[in-house]
Amino acid sequence: MRTQFAALCYRIRRGKVQVLLVTSRGSKRWIVPKGWPMDAKTPAASALQEAWEEAGVTGRADDRCLGVFTYAKEVGQISDVPCLAMLFPVAVKSLSKQFPESDQRRRTWVSRKKAARMVSEPELARLILDFDPRLVSGSKDVS
């Protein structure tokens, strides 16, 4: 089992929480940005870096892990790597049109309920549904 760090990118619009999902590069299913640990970066900072690379997110990551979920990372046609992803909240300040993987992914803002239906991992769906941004430091309505 390998560890990854994932970003639950969110914003609040007109009092409603919205979550940013991106497509995976291979199967094009809806996921949250995530990736491997990075040298000299905290887990939350690694999650924020993945949010930039995969979704063009500029924002603020909270160091408190929301929970973990497991999934099988596709690494080739023959095998998958079992992964445990630690999920960190990322308050989105802005989205860039151009980012490292902009030509490989799509992104969409959806409600927590819709996001939970769109992702494949039941544990991730539960974390999204249970997410309350009022419990994250410094959350504001930026409508």
N, C-alpha and C positions, 0 to 999 in steps of 0.2 A: 504494500500500500504506500503510495506517494502522497505528499502533502502539497496542496495548492492554496493560493490566497485569492479570494473572489470579492468582487465589489457589488454591493446592492446600491446602484445609483438611483437617487430619488430627488424629487422636487415637490413643492407644495404649490398648487395653483387653485385659487379661489377656494381655499380651505380643504382641498382634496389632495391626497398623496398620489403621486404618479411615480412609476418605476420604469427605468430604461432597460429594455432588453435588446440584445443583439443576436444576429444569427451566427451559428458556428460556421467555420470555413468549409468543413466537409459536407455534413448532412443538411446544413442550412436550418437546423432546428433552433428554436429560441432558447437562449441561455443568458446568464449574467457574465460579464467579463471576468476572466480568471487566468491564473498562470502560476508558474513555478516561483519559489523563493528567489530573491535577488540579493546579491552581496551588498552589504552596507545599507540595506533598507529594512525597516520594520515590516511586519506582516501587513499592516494597514497601508504603509507607503507602497509596498509591492502591489497591493490591490488597486491603489490609485493609479499607479503606473500602467497596469493592465487596462484600467478604464480609459486612460488616454489612448493607448495603442489600439484597442479594439473598438472604442466608441467615440473618441475625440472629446472626452470629458475633461473639463477643468473644474476642480472643486476641492472639497475638503473631506478627508477620510477621518473617521473616528477610530481610535485605537481599541475600542471595545468590540470584541467579536460577538456577532449576533447569534452564532451557532455554527454547526457544521453539517455538511451533507456529503454523501458519497455518490460516485458515478464511475463509469468506465470510460476512460479517455481513449479515443481511437488513435492508434499510433501506426497503423498500417492495415493491410487487408487481412492479415493473419491473426493478430492479437490485439487486445486492449489492455491498458494499464489501470488497475483499480486505484482510484484517487479519493482522498478525503480533503474536501475544500472547506476552509474557514472563511466565513462570510463577514465582511466589514461594511458598515454603512458609509456611503459617499454622498454628501450634499453637493449637487451639481450647481455650479455657478454659470457655466456656459458650455456650449457644444461647438466644436470646430467642424467646418465643412471638410477640411483636409486633415487627415490623421494617418498614421502608418498603415492601418489596415482598411482604409476607407473604400478601396476598390474590391475588397473581399467580403464585406459584411453589410447587412442592413441593420437599422436600429429603429426602435419605435417606443413611444411613451404610452403606457397603459396603466389602468388602475391596479391596485394590489390583487384584487380578485381575478381580474383578467390575466395578469401576469402568472398567477398561481395555476391557472388553467393551461397556459401556453408552455410552461416549462415541463420537461419530462420527468424530473427527479421529484418524487413525493416529499422528501425531506426539505428540499429547496422550496417547494410550493408552500409547505407549512411555515417555514421561516419568513417567507414573503407575506403571507396572510397575517402572521403574528407581529410583523414589524410595526413599531409605533415611533415615528420620528420625534415625537415630543420627549422621548426618553434619550434622544441623542443630543449632546451638548450643542447649543447655539443654533438650533433649527428655527427658521423664520419663514413666513409666507412671502414668497417673492413674485406675487402675481402682478 
